Amino acid sequence: MTAEPMTARPGPAPGAPAHPILTGAEAVVRSLELLGVTDVFGLPGGAILPVYDPLMDSKTLRHVLVRHEQGAGHAAEGYASASGKVGVCIATSGPGATNLVTAIADAYMDSVPLLAITGQVYSTLMGTDAFQEADIVGITMPITKHSFLVKRAEDVPGAIAAAYEIAGTGRPGPVLVDITKDAQQAEAPFIWPPKIDLPGYRPVTKAHGKQIQAAAQLLAEAKKPVLYVGGGVIRSGASAELLALAEHTGVPVVTTLMACGAFPDSLPQLLGMLGMHGTVLSVLALQEADLLISLGARFDDRVTGKASLFAPHAKVVHVDIDPAEIGKIRAADVPIVGDLRDVLVDLGVGYSSAIDGGTPDTTEWWSYLDGLRDEFPLGYAPTTDGLLSPQMVIQRIGELTGPEAVYAAGVGQHQMWAAQFIKYERPNAWLNSGGAGTMGYAVPAAMGAKVAQPERVVWAIDGDGCFQMTNQELATCTLNNIPIKVAVINNSSLGMVRQWQTLFYNSRYSNTNLETGHGTVHIPDFVKLGEAYGCLSIRVEREDEIDAAIELALATNDRPVVIDFVVSADSMVWPMVPQGVSNNYIQYAKEHAPSFDEEV
């Protein structure tokens, strides 16, 4: 990913000073304008108040006033993930800044380009435990790509420009700019474009030719190759290059949770999602593979199961723009550092050279995979309690809405079902909290995505637990004409935790019943809650109501929509690999696992 060009506006009129004198706060606003930022999400407070005054006068910056700073952070994430641009959020010092921490951590885990701007107390008060003081640079140091503490007005343009550059280049991620109140109030010449000096920051985009050749040779010789595709393919905008390489080589493709949509679901070359709740086909394919071409994936624990037993027969080609990820969990036979868009093109050329006009025979490999596909199709069992099947609800949302929409999910069962049962045909259509697993992500992320791409339908597929974390942002959506659609998959519980309690804790449901759904006190009543926020609100309890509710939501674009789908609490996510064991132990239903010729 490359940051948008930083071009200054036309120079000053004759007789005007060479560099206008601006306050640090005015410099923040002016810098964002010149960087091409059009939308920011934030909430004012004392330490950032100087910035909010000139922000009011900006003709090009739209500020979306959130109801909680966490919402600002996730909205900026959703904006970035849907558009590929850097998302920007603003908060005040102390609790305002610390409320951003969850979103910053989330962006760090999922490589989302995020610029967080926070106010800080006067520099003379720092370290005195002043009112609303928190060392946000120190607090976020482990979860930011870089941080800037600005104490002088003249340093503001350089810090904002550098932060924007760092956030959006190399491996994207969150960058924090913390600005003291006196730096915001002081005046200094505004020099643009500023000189950006980032010693040591040199992202490698072009991979070494010898490594490419070595990878191409392994690919040409492999009998059971797999392209293991991670979220880096989406972040680098390399989906078209991936498709070209896959079609050229005929190699099967598996995707991580973060990579849904990187390769079209409709193509038979895709084996599905891998990992703890991946398809039987994709999980077992990796266990049998003799070569993994890892593309922007980091061998996450939810993918590998017990790492020492993951893909035991496979040589590994690991491609990533972040050298720190290569070999971190699984040793790479061929490490390749570079931008995936370039690497995939070069790898295709190298492969053509390696096969020298021939065609590797993978007939036996595909025969095995197609057998698994036929034997273990993705599906779900009907409910036994008469309540709605959550899988059916989510599947119908996808079918009636189509692939051009954006779907944002929180974390838990609804997240997995949304990944499994909605068909993704394009990158940036699937937004979720994959690495951090953040409850409360979906609604504000959907809001940010809708701001970035107002022409698209945007669904937040949320759980009744996650929804209660950040549903206040529905007020933001209503007041700012951001008509997202929210499907609350309401099983009246913390569903994924409950699933683990069912499977591993003898069905002892300690503190997982939320009393929001069927046969409960309905606190809160999500229909009334949605109406209180100015949303069209619907409750669906019968199968014959599902389609009509979704179609009404799709036809409503003058306000947000909330649909309370009352579903069975007993529905579980399958397939599943229990934590900490080999992926060979995958179960496609409770106590049902594929049989093997030999003990695994």
N, C-alpha and C positions, 0 to 999 in steps of 0.2 A: 504494500500500500504506500502511496506517495501522498504527502500533504499537498493541499491545494496551493498553487503559486501565490507567493506573498508579494503582490504588486501594489505600490502606493498609488494614490489618486493624483490627478494633475497637480503640478507644483503651485506655489503661492503666486498670487497676482503681483504685478510690478509694484514696487514700493512696500510690499508686505514683508514682514520679517522672514528670514530664511527658514527658521523653525518656529512654529507657533508655541507660545507658552501655555501649557496646560497643567491642570492639577493632575496628580497621580490617578485620581478617580476618572477624570476625563480621558486620560491616556488609556485606561482599561477599556472604556467604551470605544474609543477611536481605534485602538489596536484590533479589537474584535471585528469592527466594521471593515477594516482594511484587509483582514484575513479572510473575508468573505463569509463570516458567520452571519446567519440570518435569524436563528432561533436560539434562545437560552431559557433555561428553567431554573427558577430560584425562589427564595423567600428572604425579604430584607430583615435586618436587625441592626443594632447600634454600630457595630464595628465595620459593617459593609455599607452603612447608610450613605457615605459620600459617593459611592459608585451608583447608587440607585437614583441620585438626583440627575446627573447627566444622562443616565439610561432612559429617563422619561422623555428626553428630547430627541432621542435617536430616531431617524426616519427609516432606517434599514434593519434595526434589531427588534425582533419581536420577543418580548419577555413574557413567559407563561408563569403566572403566579401559582405555585403549588400550595398544598395545605400541610405538607411535611417535607422536610429536606430529603428524607429517604426517597420520597416520590420524585424530587428533582433529579436525584442521581440516577434512578432507574429510568426516568423519562429520557434523560440524556443518553443512557445506554440504548434504549429502544430506538431513539432517533438515529444513533450511530449505526446500530446493527441493521436497521432497515435501509439506510441510505448509503452506508460506506463512508460517510463524512465523520468528522470529529464532533462528538456531542459535548455541549457545554452546560455546566450547572454552577450556580452561585449560592453561597450561604454565608452567614455571619460567623462570628467567632464562637468559641465555647461549644454549647450544645448544638448550635446550628451546624458547625463544622463536624462535630462527632456524629450527628445524625446522617452525615454523608458517608460515614465509614463503611457501612454495609454495602452500599452501592459501589464504592471504590474497590472494596475487596472483590465484589462480584465481577467488576470490569477487569480486574487484574487476573482473575482465574480464567476468564473467557476471552481475554485479549481484545477488549473493546476499547477503541480510541476515545478517551474521555478527558476533558479539561475541566478540572474543578477549581474554581476561584473562591477563596474564602477571605473574609476580613479577619484581622487580628487586632488585639488591643494595641495601644500606643507602645512604641518600641521602648520607651522609658519605663513602662510598667511590666514588660515581659519578665517572667520569672518571679513575680511578686504575688502570684495567686490573685491577680486582679479580677474584678467582676467579669464573668464570661470569658475567662482566659483558659485556653487549653492548647497544649503543644501539639497542634494538629500535624505539623511536619514530622515530629517524632512518632506520634501515634500511627501515622499511615506509612512510615518508612518501609515496613516489610511488604506493603500491598500497593505500592506505586512504582511505576517505571522510573520516575524521577520526581523531585520536589524542588520548589523555589521558595525561599523566604525573602520577601522584598521589604526593605526598610527605607528606601530612597525613591522619590518620585521619578527620578531620571532612569531608574532601572526597570520601570514598569513595562515599557514597550518591548524591551529585549526579553524579559521573562515571559511575557504572554506569547510572543512570537516563537521563542524557543520551546516553550511547553507545547504549543500547538504542533510544532514540527516533530517533537519527540513522540507525542501521543499517536500521531498518524503514520509514522514511518517505521521501518523495520517490523518487529513484532509489535503490533499496536497494543496500547495499554493506557491506564490512567496516569495523568500527571497533575500534580497539585501546585497551585500558585497561591501562597498565603501572603497577604499584603497588610502591613500595619496601618492603623488608622492615620497616623501622622504622615506616612508615605502617600496615602490617598489624598490628604488635604494639602500637602506641600505642592509648590509649582516647580516646573522644570521645562526646558525646551523639549518639544516632542520631535524626535528624530526618527524618520521612517524612510526606507526600511532599516531596522536596527541591524547592527552587526551581530550575528549569532555565532558564538564561539563555543563549541561543544567538544572539548578535547576527549578523545576516547570513544565518542559516539559515532561509529562508522558502520552502519548496518551493511552486511554483505548481501548483495542481491544476485551477483553472477557467480554461479558455482564453478568449482575447479573442473576443468575438462577431463582430467584423468579419472576423477570420481564418477563423473557421468558415464564415461566409457565402461568403467568397472560395473556400474549398476546395469547398464544396457546389456552387457555380456551375461550377467547373472539372469536377467529377464529372458534373454534369448535361449538360455540353457535350461530354465526351470520347467518342470513337468506339472507342478501344482502351484502356480503363482497366484497371489492375491494383491490387489491394490487396496491398502488399508488407509482410508481417507478420513482426515480429521478436520476440525473447524478452520484450520489454517488455509485450506483451499478456498473457503468462503471469504475469510478476511483478506486474502491476497487477490480476490477477484479472478481466480484461476479456474472457474467451473468449465468454461469453454475449452480451455487447454486440457483439462482432465478428460472431458468427453472425447476430444480428438485422440488422446493417447489410448484411452480404453478401447475405442473403436478400432484403432490401428493395431493394437496388440491382441484384442479379444480376451483380455484378462478379466476375471470376475472382480467386482467391486463391492466392498463393504464400507459402511460409513459409521462413524461415531454418532452419538446423540447430537453433538454440536454441528455435525456435517449433514444433517438431514436437508435435502434440497441441493446439495453440492453436485449430485448426480441424479438425473430424473428417475423417480420411482417407477415410471411406466416402462423403463427399459429392462428386458430380462437379464441383462448383464449385471444388474444390481442384485446382490444377494440379500440386502436388507441391512438393518441396524445391528451392530454387534454390542456386546457388553452384558451386564447383569440381566437386562431385560431385552436383549437382542433376539433375533430370530434363531431358531435351532440351526437353520442353514448357515447363517453367517458365522455363528460361534464355532460350529464344528468344522467349517471350512478352514478357519484359521488354525484349528488344532491339527488339521491334516496337511496344511500347506508346507511346501518346501522353500517358498520365498515370500517374504512380506516386503512390499514396497510401501513404506509408511510415509504418507504425505500430509505434513502439517498436523500430525497426531502425536500425543505425548505419552502413550502407554499408561493411561490413567488406571487406577486400581479397579474402577468399575468396568473397565474393558478387559483387563488381563485376568481378573480373579487372582489366584495365587501366581504371582509373576514368574516364579521359577518353573512353573508348569505350563506357561502360556506359549502356544505355537512351538512345541518342543522340537519339531523337525525342521524349522524354517531358518534359513539365512535371512538377515535383515538389512534392507537398505532404508536408512532413516534420513528423510529430507525435512529440514526445518530452517526457518530464518533465524531462529534463536539457538546458538550453539550450546547453550546451557541445557537444552532439552535432550540433545543427542547423547545417548548412552547413559542417561540419568537412571533409567529403570531397566532397560534391556540393551545390552551391548550391541552396537551396530557393526555389521561386517563391512558395510560401505557407508560412512557418514557423509552427508552432503549438506552444506550450509549454503542457503541461497533463497531467492524469491521463487515461489512455486510457479508463477507464470512463466518465468524464464527456464526453470529447471525442467518443467514438463515438456516444453518445446524441444529443449536440447536432448532430453531423454528419448523422445520420439525419433529424433534424427539419429541418435546413437543406436537405438534398437534396429532401425532400418539397415544401418551399416553392419550391425552384429549378425543379423540373420542372412544378409547378403543374398537377398532374393528368395530365400526359403521361407517356410512357414512352420513354426514349432507345432508339434502335434499335442494338443491338449484335449483330444477327444475323450480319453478315459477320465480325465479330471472333470470335464463338464458332465459326463454321464453320471459320475458319483454325485455331483452337486445337484443335478436335476432330479436324481432319485430322492435326495434329502428334501428338495423343494416339494415334491409330490407327497412325500410321506408325512412331512411336518409343516403344513401350511399354517400361517398365522391366523388365529381365530379366537373365539371366546365362547364360553358356555352360557346358555340362558340362565337368568336368575331363578332362584327357587322360592323367593319370598314375595313375588308379585310386583316388586318394584322395578324401576327402569334399569336397563343395562347401561352403565356408563360408556362402555365401548360403542354401543349402538348410537348413543347420543352424539358422541364425538365424531364417529364415522359419518353420520348424516350432516353434521355441520360442515365437514370437509366436502362431501359430495354436492351439497346444495350451494355452497359458496364458491368452490373451485380453486384452482391453483394460483390465480393472480392475487389472492388475498394474502394478508399477513396474519400469522397465528402466533400469539405470545402465550406462554404457559409459565406457571410458577414452578413449584417442585412437589414431587410426590406421584401418586397414582395417576392423576389427571395428566401430568406431564408425560409420563410413559405412554399412556393411551393416545395422547395427541401425537406423539412421535410415531406410534405404531399404526394408527388407523386413519390418519389424514395423509393423503398422497401429495408429496412435495415435488414439484417439477422445476423449480428454480431456486437459486440461492437467495438468501435474505428473506425468505418467506416464513421461516421458522425461527422464532426468538425464544430463548429460554435460559434459565439460570442453570447451566450444566455443571460447572466446576464447584461453585460455592453452595448451590442448592438453596437459594434464598426464597423463603416464604415472603410474599408481598411484591414479588417482581412483576407479575403479569399485568396488573391494571395500569401502573404508571409506564411500563415499557410499551404497552399497547398505545397509550396516550402519546408517547414520544414518537412512535412509529407513524401514527396518524398525522402528527404535525409534519413529519418528514415527507410523507407520501399521502397527502389528503385525498388523492384520487382512488386509492385502494380501500377495499373493505378490510377492516382490522378487527380481529377477534382476540379477546383475552379469554383463554380457557383456564379457569381457575378452580381451585378447591374451596370448600366452605371454610377451611382453616386459613389458607393463604389469603383469601378474599378479605378476611377480617383484619389483616395487617395494614393494608393500604387503600381500602375502599373509599376513604375520604377524597381521593383524587377524582372520584366521580363528580364532585363539586367543581373541580378545575375543568373537567371535560365539558360539563354543561355550560358553565359561564364563558368558556372560551370557544364554544362551537367546535368541539372535538368529538364527533359522534362515534365513539368506539362501541363495540358490542361485547358484552360480557356473558359468558356461559359459566354459571356456577355449578360445578359437578358436586352436588350436595349429598354426601353420604353421612352427614351429621357426625363426622369424626375426622381425626387426623389419620387419613386413610392408609398411607404407607406405613406409618408407625403401627397402626392396628393390624396390618397385614403381617408385619414381623412378629407382633404379639401372638397372632394366630398360629404362625408357623414355628416360632422358636420359644414362646413363653406360655405354652399350654392355654392359649386363649384367655389369659388374664389381661383384661383391657384396662390397664392402669392409666387413668387420666388422658384418655383419647376420645371420649364421648363429648362432643361439643354442643349437643342439644339444639341443633339447628334444623333438623330434617324430620323425616317421617316418624310419627308417633311421639314427638318431643314437644317441648314448650315453645319451640321456634324463637329462641332468643339469640340473635335478632331475627326478625322476620325479614328475609332478604327482599321481598316484594315491597314491603313498606319502606325499607331502608332505601331501595332504589328510587322509589317515588319521592321520598324526602329530599333526594339529591336531584330531582328534576328529570329522572330517567323514565322511559317506558319500561315497565316492570311486569314480568309474566312468571307464573309458576306452572311447571309442567310435571304431571304425575302419571300420565298414561302414554303408552306408545303411540296411540292415534293422535296425540297432541304435539308430538315432536316436530314433525315437518312444518305444520302451520305456524308454530312459534318461531322457528328458524326463518321461515319465509317472511313473517311479519318483521322480524329484526332486520332482515336484509332490505326490506322496503322502507324502513324508518331511518332517515338520514338527517332529521332536524334536531335530534337529541341522542344521548347515549341510550343503550338498551341493556337491561339486566334480565337474564332468564335464569330462574331458580329451577334447575333440573333435579328432582328428588330421586336419587338413585339408591341402589342396594349397597349397604355397608359391607356385605359379604363378598362382593366382587373383588377379585385379585388380579394383579398384573402377572401374566404369564407370557412367554417363558421366563424362567428365573434361574440364575446361578447363585447359590448361597454365598455369602461373603467369605473370602479367605480360602476357597477351595479351587481346585482345577476347573476350568471351563468345561471339561469333559462331564462334569456332574450336572449339567444343565437339565432342568425339568421343564416339560412343556405343559404340565398341569400338576396339581398337588399329588405327590408321590407317584408321578409318572415321568419316567426318563427314557431316552432312547437306549436301546440295548446295544451292547458292543460284543464283538467276537472274543475279545480278551478283556481281562480286568484292567480298569484304568485307575 
